[in-house]
Amino acid sequence: MTAPNRAALWGETIVDELAAAGVRVACVSPGSRSTPLTVALADHPEVETFSVLDERSAAFFALGRGRRTGRPTALICTSGTAAANYHPAVVEASQSRVPMVVLTADRPAELHDSGANQTIDQADLYGDAVRYARTLPEPAPEPRRLRSLRVTVDRAVVNATGADPGPVHLNVPVAKPLEPTVREGDVPQSLADEASLAVEGRDGPFVDATAGVPTVDEGTLADLAADLSGKRGLLVAGPTNPTRIDRAAVTAFLDATGVPLLADPLSGLRFGPHVGDHLVCGGYDAYVGAADWPDPDVVVRVGASPTSKPLRQYLRDADARQVVVDPAGDWPEAEFTATDYLAAAPSSVLRGLADHLGSLGATDWRDRFRVGERTHWDLASGAHDEQFFEGSVLATALSAAPDPATVFVSNSMPVRDCDRFARPREADLTVLGNRGASGIDGILSSGLGAGSATDDPLVVVTGDLAFYHDMNGLLSVGRCGVDATVVLVNNDGGGIFHKLPIESFDPPFTDQFKTPHGLDFSPTGDLYGLDYARVDDPSAFETRYRESLGSDGTQVLEVTVDAERSHRLRDQLEDRLRDRLAQRAD
């Protein structure tokens, strides 16, 4: 069937090739210039389309979904500042290796640099935050141009999903008419017959790409294995997107070495069936670096830089061989003390080391971590019973989350409290966060995007400032059909600044850093059609939380806490832990 005009032909070809390349979901924000793409998506049977009114929220929704699935969501917007609103999520996707295909509609070339309405320079709009960027040629019913268009779409998807996945950008200039109205002679009736390959494409992507897996040579593996054998080894797992984790390779390595696994809550390895049979540590933030805590001999590091600052500093100061394993050639080690870098897939390295190892590491070394874990969790549990603080909220949110569940955790204090107080469990929990650029924007939208990709119960834990930043993201609950339990930890401002030296300088600390806002968030329940409840003690929170997890619809549970008291209690717990460990050492 012949397209009614060349803009429609362009939109149909792009969307058809996206689907052929494996893109199954698109997130569209309404606009005029993007009409050919939007109409083509609405008509395509293989692409599910979500409508998100605000481009900034739409981009974070796509980010969350891509993080959960490992597959790119297509983003469609009109020209002008609509495209600029994608930028924060594009930066996060780049930093945290989340696949995303951004398609920005644009005015035709003759309108640029003319003062034409809603026209900005969109070429290379996202700079080096994208893996691949092209401004497409303007629509024309020419076979070679159509074939080029399909190849460009395939190249974009391949670059979004390769060894170094991330966002890609296709800028799509189109001239009117934008609607699928018939324009006689614009697309020849004979085009489909004369250039069927260009118009119809192939069965599957126009170009079928196969990605390889980077590995290292046997000599390197044998050398590292020799260093690990019988030594004080550590496996440190930083934040990683869940689809890129090979738990079987990790467990093979742990079986062969017996080393402690220090698992970031966003690593995909702190929770799961492997926890019951291996030494998976989650309390290290409180005890590594304590007095007389021994250095490792060899550290193998996978994933991004750990959330825990004490762990990063412990590794910085350790007199050890430290091996960073990364498949894409990046350098996720900001302390600059690593001794070795392996540009390889972590699964291939861990399996290879397991094959070369013949003896377990030092027993007293493992016992030291077991004692550290047991002491930390005993103290933390007692603290939760004594008084309510921010760490209690995260401890309950993770310990009472259903099996399975998806939990999205905000930056600032929530992810740090998750790191320190979320105890390893055998439950199948997928814990996610935006730790690439580590901003507090787009948290609700990212969480709802992740929830849209799974039937698991969804929990989003957010601070009050992050909630404020992205309240309009709650519109996706109704428009995109995502149910969630939203835990809003309200400490009335920037509680994380209590951890910084600026706390001692007031003014300007209160007015310029902590910035208490005094906002009442409860009207968001009426505005977005959500159930809203406020709690301020541990038993009420746990009761309401469990009720929400067993209920239909979306509930927001606002938990009011005192930021300064929470900060002091964290310090007290750490001091008590280190005192107990010192007593044991004596």
C-alpha positions in Angstrom: 0.0 0.0 0.0 1.4 3.4 -1.0 1.9 6.0 1.8 -0.3 9.1 1.5 2.7 11.4 1.5 6.4 11.4 1.9 6.4 12.4 5.6 4.1 9.4 6.3 6.3 7.2 4.2 9.3 8.3 6.4 7.5 7.7 9.7 6.3 4.3 8.6 9.7 3.2 7.4 11.5 4.3 10.6 8.9 2.6 12.9 8.9 -0.5 10.8 12.7 -0.8 11.0 12.7 -0.1 14.7 10.3 -3.0 15.2 12.3 -5.2 12.9 15.4 -4.4 15.0 13.7 -5.5 18.2 12.3 -2.2 19.6 9.0 -3.2 21.1 8.0 -0.2 23.2 7.9 3.6 22.5 7.2 6.5 24.8 5.5 9.4 23.0 4.9 13.0 24.1 2.3 14.8 22.0 3.4 17.4 19.5 2.8 18.5 15.9 6.2 18.0 14.1 6.4 14.4 15.4 3.0 13.5 13.9 4.4 11.1 11.2 6.3 9.1 13.8 3.4 9.1 16.3 0.8 8.0 13.7 3.1 5.2 12.5 3.7 4.0 16.1 0.0 4.1 16.9 -0.7 1.9 13.8 2.1 -0.6 14.2 0.9 -3.9 15.7 4.3 -4.9 17.2 5.1 -1.7 19.2 3.4 -0.9 22.5 3.1 2.9 22.9 2.9 4.8 26.2 1.8 8.4 26.1 3.6 10.6 28.6 2.7 14.3 28.4 5.9 15.8 29.8 9.0 15.0 27.8 11.3 15.1 30.9 9.1 12.5 32.6 8.8 10.5 29.4 12.6 10.2 29.0 13.0 9.0 32.6 10.1 6.6 32.1 12.0 5.1 29.1 15.2 5.1 31.1 13.6 3.1 33.9 12.1 0.6 31.5 15.4 0.2 29.6 17.2 -0.4 32.9 14.8 -3.1 33.9 14.7 -4.9 30.6 18.0 -4.3 29.0 16.2 -3.4 25.8 15.8 0.2 24.4 12.6 2.1 24.6 12.1 4.5 21.7 11.4 8.2 22.7 9.4 10.4 20.3 9.0 14.2 20.7 8.4 17.3 18.7 11.0 19.9 17.9 12.4 22.7 20.1 12.7 22.6 23.9 10.8 19.4 23.9 14.0 17.6 22.8 16.1 19.5 25.3 13.9 18.2 28.1 15.2 14.7 27.3 18.8 15.7 28.1 18.9 14.8 31.9 17.7 11.3 31.3 20.0 10.9 28.3 22.9 11.8 30.5 21.9 9.3 33.1 21.4 6.6 30.4 24.8 7.3 29.1 26.5 7.2 32.5 24.7 4.0 33.6 24.7 2.2 30.2 21.0 2.0 29.7 19.9 1.5 26.1 17.6 4.2 24.7 16.6 5.3 21.1 15.8 9.0 21.0 13.9 10.3 17.9 13.5 14.1 17.9 11.3 15.6 15.1 12.8 18.7 13.5 11.9 21.5 11.1 13.2 21.2 7.6 16.5 22.7 6.7 15.1 25.8 5.1 13.5 27.0 8.4 16.7 26.8 10.4 18.5 30.0 11.3 15.5 32.0 10.2 13.6 32.8 13.4 11.0 30.2 12.6 8.8 29.2 15.5 9.9 26.2 17.7 13.1 25.8 15.7 16.5 25.2 17.4 19.7 23.5 16.3 19.1 19.9 17.2 22.0 18.3 15.5 24.4 16.8 18.1 22.0 18.2 20.8 23.2 15.7 23.4 26.9 16.0 22.7 29.0 13.0 23.8 26.2 11.6 26.0 25.0 9.4 23.1 26.7 6.4 21.5 25.5 7.4 18.0 23.9 10.5 16.5 22.6 11.2 13.0 20.4 13.8 11.5 18.4 11.9 8.9 17.9 13.1 5.4 14.6 14.7 4.7 11.9 12.4 3.3 12.0 11.5 -0.3 10.4 8.5 -2.1 13.8 7.2 -3.4 14.9 3.6 -3.0 18.5 4.3 -2.1 17.4 6.9 0.5 14.9 4.5 2.0 17.5 1.7 2.2 19.9 4.2 3.9 17.2 5.1 6.3 16.7 1.5 7.4 20.4 0.9 7.7 20.7 4.0 9.9 17.9 2.9 12.2 19.6 -0.5 12.5 23.0 1.1 13.3 21.3 3.2 16.0 19.7 0.2 17.7 23.0 -1.8 17.5 24.9 1.1 19.1 22.3 1.3 21.8 22.6 -2.3 22.8 26.2 -3.3 22.2 29.0 -4.0 24.7 28.8 -0.4 25.9 25.0 0.2 25.7 23.5 3.6 26.0 21.3 6.3 24.3 21.4 7.0 20.6 19.9 10.0 18.8 18.2 10.2 15.5 17.1 13.7 14.5 14.2 13.6 12.0 13.5 16.7 10.0 10.2 16.6 8.1 8.2 19.2 6.2 4.4 19.5 6.0 2.0 17.9 5.5 2.6 16.0 8.7 -0.7 14.2 8.9 -1.5 11.1 6.8 -3.5 13.1 4.3 -3.2 12.2 0.6 -0.9 14.4 -1.4 -1.2 13.4 -5.1 2.1 12.5 -6.7 4.1 12.9 -3.5 4.8 9.1 -3.3 4.6 7.3 -6.7 2.0 4.5 -6.8 4.6 2.2 -8.4 7.2 2.7 -5.6 6.3 -0.4 -3.7 6.5 -2.6 -6.8 9.6 -1.1 -8.2 11.6 -0.9 -4.9 10.0 -3.5 -2.7 13.2 -4.1 -0.6 13.4 -0.4 0.3 9.7 -0.1 1.0 9.0 -3.4 2.7 12.3 -4.1 4.3 13.4 -7.7 5.1 12.1 -10.4 7.3 13.9 -9.1 10.4 16.2 -6.2 10.6 17.6 -4.8 7.3 21.1 -5.4 8.7 21.4 -8.3 11.2 24.3 -7.4 13.6 25.9 -9.9 16.0 27.9 -8.6 19.0 31.0 -10.5 20.3 31.9 -11.0 23.9 35.3 -9.5 24.9 37.6 -11.9 26.7 41.2 -12.1 28.1 43.9 -14.6 27.3 44.5 -17.7 29.4 47.9 -16.5 30.6 46.3 -13.4 32.2 43.7 -15.6 33.9 46.3 -18.1 35.1 48.4 -15.3 36.6 45.5 -13.7 38.5 44.3 -17.1 39.7 47.7 -17.9 41.1 47.6 -14.6 43.1 44.1 -15.5 44.4 44.8 -19.1 45.5 44.9 -19.3 49.3 45.0 -15.5 49.6 42.7 -12.9 51.2 40.6 -12.1 48.2 37.5 -10.0 47.7 34.9 -9.7 45.0 33.4 -6.2 44.9 30.3 -5.8 42.8 29.2 -2.2 42.1 25.9 -1.1 40.5 25.0 -3.0 37.4 21.9 -3.2 35.2 20.1 -6.5 36.0 20.1 -8.0 32.5 23.9 -7.8 32.4 24.4 -10.0 35.4 25.5 -13.6 35.1 24.8 -15.1 38.5 26.0 -18.5 37.5 29.5 -17.1 36.7 29.5 -15.2 40.0 28.6 -18.3 42.0 31.2 -20.4 40.2 33.8 -17.9 41.2 32.6 -17.8 44.8 32.5 -21.6 45.0 36.1 -21.8 43.7 37.5 -19.0 45.9 35.3 -18.8 49.0 36.0 -15.0 49.0 33.5 -12.6 50.5 31.3 -10.8 48.0 30.7 -7.2 48.9 27.5 -6.6 47.0 26.2 -3.1 46.3 22.4 -3.0 46.7 22.2 -2.0 43.0 24.6 -4.8 41.9 21.9 -7.4 41.4 23.9 -9.7 43.7 22.9 -8.6 47.2 19.6 -10.5 46.8 18.7 -13.8 45.3 19.0 -17.6 45.8 22.8 -17.5 45.9 22.8 -15.6 49.2 22.0 -18.7 51.2 25.1 -20.6 50.1 27.7 -17.9 49.9 29.2 -15.1 52.0 27.3 -12.1 50.6 28.1 -9.0 52.6 25.8 -5.9 52.8 27.0 -4.2 56.0 30.5 -3.3 54.9 29.7 0.4 54.7 29.7 0.4 58.5 32.8 -1.7 59.2 35.4 -1.8 56.5 38.2 0.5 57.4 37.7 0.1 61.1 40.7 -0.1 63.3 42.8 -3.2 62.6 40.5 -4.3 59.7 43.0 -6.2 57.5 43.7 -5.4 53.9 42.9 -7.8 51.1 45.6 -9.3 49.0 43.7 -9.3 45.8 40.4 -7.5 44.8 38.4 -8.3 41.7 36.0 -5.5 40.9 33.0 -5.7 38.6 30.2 -3.1 37.9 30.3 0.6 38.4 32.0 2.4 41.3 30.4 1.3 44.6 27.8 3.5 46.3 29.6 3.2 49.7 32.2 5.9 50.3 33.8 4.0 53.2 34.3 1.0 50.8 35.8 3.2 48.1 38.2 4.6 50.6 39.1 1.2 52.1 40.0 0.0 48.6 41.9 3.2 48.0 44.1 2.7 51.0 44.5 -1.1 50.7 47.9 -2.5 49.9 46.5 -5.0 47.4 46.4 -6.0 43.8 43.1 -4.5 42.4 41.7 -5.8 39.2 38.9 -3.8 37.5 36.9 -5.8 35.0 34.9 -3.8 32.5 33.6 -4.9 29.0 33.5 -1.5 27.3 36.8 0.2 27.9 35.5 2.6 30.6 37.4 3.4 33.8 34.9 2.9 36.8 37.5 3.6 39.5 37.7 7.2 40.6 40.2 6.7 43.4 42.9 5.7 40.7 44.5 3.0 42.8 43.6 -0.1 40.6 46.6 -2.1 39.5 45.1 -4.1 36.7 42.4 -3.4 34.1 40.7 -6.2 32.1 38.6 -5.0 29.1 36.4 -8.1 29.1 33.0 -9.4 30.0 32.9 -10.0 33.8 31.2 -13.4 33.2 34.1 -14.6 31.1 36.7 -13.5 33.6 34.9 -15.0 36.6 34.3 -18.3 34.9 37.8 -18.4 33.6 39.3 -17.8 37.1 37.0 -20.4 38.6 38.4 -22.9 36.1 42.0 -22.1 37.0 41.6 -22.0 40.8 42.5 -25.0 42.9 42.3 -23.9 46.6 40.1 -21.7 48.7 41.2 -18.4 50.2 42.2 -17.8 53.9 39.6 -19.1 56.4 40.3 -16.4 59.1 39.7 -13.7 56.4 36.3 -15.0 55.7 35.5 -15.4 59.3 36.4 -11.7 59.9 33.7 -10.7 57.4 31.2 -13.1 58.9 31.7 -11.5 62.3 31.5 -8.0 60.8 28.2 -8.9 59.1 26.7 -10.5 62.2 27.6 -7.7 64.5 26.4 -5.0 62.1 23.0 -6.6 61.5 22.5 -7.3 65.2 23.1 -3.7 66.1 21.1 -2.4 63.2 18.1 -4.6 64.1 18.3 -3.3 67.7 18.4 0.3 66.5 15.3 -0.2 64.4 13.4 -1.5 67.4 14.6 1.4 69.6 13.7 4.4 67.4 12.4 5.4 64.0 14.9 6.9 61.6 15.6 6.9 57.8 17.6 3.7 57.9 14.7 1.9 59.5 12.5 2.8 56.5 14.9 1.3 54.0 15.5 -1.7 56.2 11.8 -2.4 56.3 11.2 -1.6 52.7 13.7 -4.2 51.6 13.1 -6.9 54.2 9.3 -6.8 53.8 9.3 -6.5 50.0 7.6 -9.5 48.3 9.5 -12.2 46.5 9.8 -11.3 43.7 9.6 -7.5 43.6 11.2 -4.6 41.8 12.4 -1.8 44.1 13.6 1.5 42.7 15.6 3.6 45.2 16.2 7.4 44.9 19.6 9.0 45.2 20.8 11.1 48.1 20.1 9.4 51.5 17.7 6.6 50.4 20.3 4.8 48.3 22.9 5.2 51.0 20.6 3.9 53.7 19.7 1.0 51.4 23.4 0.3 51.1 23.9 0.2 54.8 20.6 -1.2 56.1 19.2 -3.5 53.4 20.3 -6.9 54.6 21.1 -9.6 52.0 18.1 -11.9 51.3 17.5 -15.0 49.2 14.4 -13.3 47.8 14.4 -12.4 44.1 14.6 -8.6 44.5 15.5 -6.4 41.5 16.8 -3.2 43.2 17.4 -0.3 40.8 18.6 3.3 41.0 20.0 6.0 38.8 23.6 5.9 39.9 25.1 7.0 36.6 25.0 10.7 37.1 23.3 10.2 40.5 20.8 13.0 40.2 17.5 13.2 42.2 15.5 14.2 39.2 13.2 11.7 37.4 13.0 9.2 40.2 9.3 8.6 40.2 9.2 8.4 36.4 12.2 6.0 36.3 10.6 3.8 38.9 7.2 3.7 37.1 9.0 3.0 33.8 10.8 0.0 35.4 7.5 -1.2 36.8 5.8 -1.0 33.4 8.2 -3.8 32.2 7.3 -6.4 34.8 4.4 -8.1 36.6 6.5 -7.9 39.8 5.1 -5.7 42.6 6.8 -2.3 42.4 8.2 -0.3 45.2 9.6 3.2 44.7 11.5 4.7 47.7 12.1 8.4 47.3 13.2 11.4 49.4 11.1 14.5 49.6 13.2 16.7 47.3 13.2 13.9 44.7 9.5 13.6 45.0 9.1 17.4 44.6 11.3 17.3 41.5 9.2 14.7 39.7 5.6 14.9 41.0 4.3 15.3 37.5 5.8 11.8 36.9 2.9 10.4 38.9 0.6 11.1 35.9 2.1 7.9 34.4 0.3 5.8 37.1 -3.0 6.3 35.4 -1.9 7.0 31.8 0.5 4.1 31.6 -1.3 1.6 33.9 1.4 1.1 36.5 0.6 0.3 40.1 3.2 1.0 42.8 3.9 1.4 46.5 5.6 4.8 46.8 7.5 5.3 50.0 8.2 9.0 50.5 10.9 9.6 53.1 10.2 13.2 54.2 13.0 14.8 56.2 12.0 18.3 55.1 14.9 19.2 52.9 18.4 18.2 52.0 19.2 15.8 54.8 22.3 14.5 53.1 24.0 17.8 53.8 24.2 16.8 57.5 27.0 14.4 56.3 29.1 17.3 55.0 31.4 19.8 56.8 29.1 22.7 55.8 26.8 21.6 58.5 29.1 23.4 61.0 28.5 26.7 59.2 25.0 28.0 60.0 24.3 30.4 58.4 24.3 29.5 55.5 23.6 25.8 56.2 19.9 25.9 57.0 18.8 28.4 54.4 21.1 27.4 51.5 21.8 23.7 51.9 19.3 21.9 54.0 16.6 24.2 52.6 13.5 23.1 54.7 10.5 23.5 52.4 7.5 22.8 54.7 5.5 21.4 51.8 2.4 19.3 52.3 2.5 16.6 49.7 -0.9 15.0 50.6 -2.8 16.9 47.9 -0.9 14.8 45.3 -3.2 11.9 46.2 -6.3 13.8 45.1 -4.5 15.3 42.1 -3.3 12.0 40.7 -6.0 9.7 42.1 -3.7 7.9 44.5 -4.2 6.6 48.1 -2.1 8.8 50.4 -1.2 8.1 54.0 1.3 9.7 56.5 3.0 7.7 59.2 5.7 8.6 61.8 6.5 5.4 63.7 7.9 2.0 62.7 4.9 -0.2 63.5 2.5 2.0 61.6 4.8 2.2 58.6 5.3 -1.6 58.4 1.6 -2.2 58.7 0.7 0.3 56.0 3.5 -0.9 53.8 2.4 -4.5 53.9 -1.2 -3.5 53.3 -0.1 -1.5 50.3 1.9 -4.4 48.9 -1.2 -6.6 49.1 -3.6 -4.0 47.6 -4.5 -2.9 44.1 -3.8 0.6 42.8 -1.0 2.9 43.9 -0.4 4.1 47.4 1.9 6.9 48.6 3.2 6.3 52.2 4.8 9.5 53.5 7.2 8.7 56.4 8.1 11.8 58.4 11.6 11.6 60.0 14.1 14.0 61.5 17.2 14.3 59.3 19.6 15.4 62.0 18.6 12.7 64.4 18.9 10.1 61.7 22.4 11.3 60.9 23.4 11.2 64.6 22.0 7.7 65.0 24.0 6.4 62.0 27.1 7.8 63.6 26.3 6.2 66.9 25.6 2.8 65.3 28.9 2.9 63.5 30.8 3.8 66.7 29.1 1.0 68.6 29.9 -1.4 65.8 33.6 -0.5 65.7 33.9 -0.7 69.5 32.4 -4.2 69.4 34.7 -5.3 66.6 37.7 -3.8 68.4 36.8 -5.8 71.6 36.5 -9.0 69.6 39.9 -8.3 68.1 41.4 -7.9 71.5 
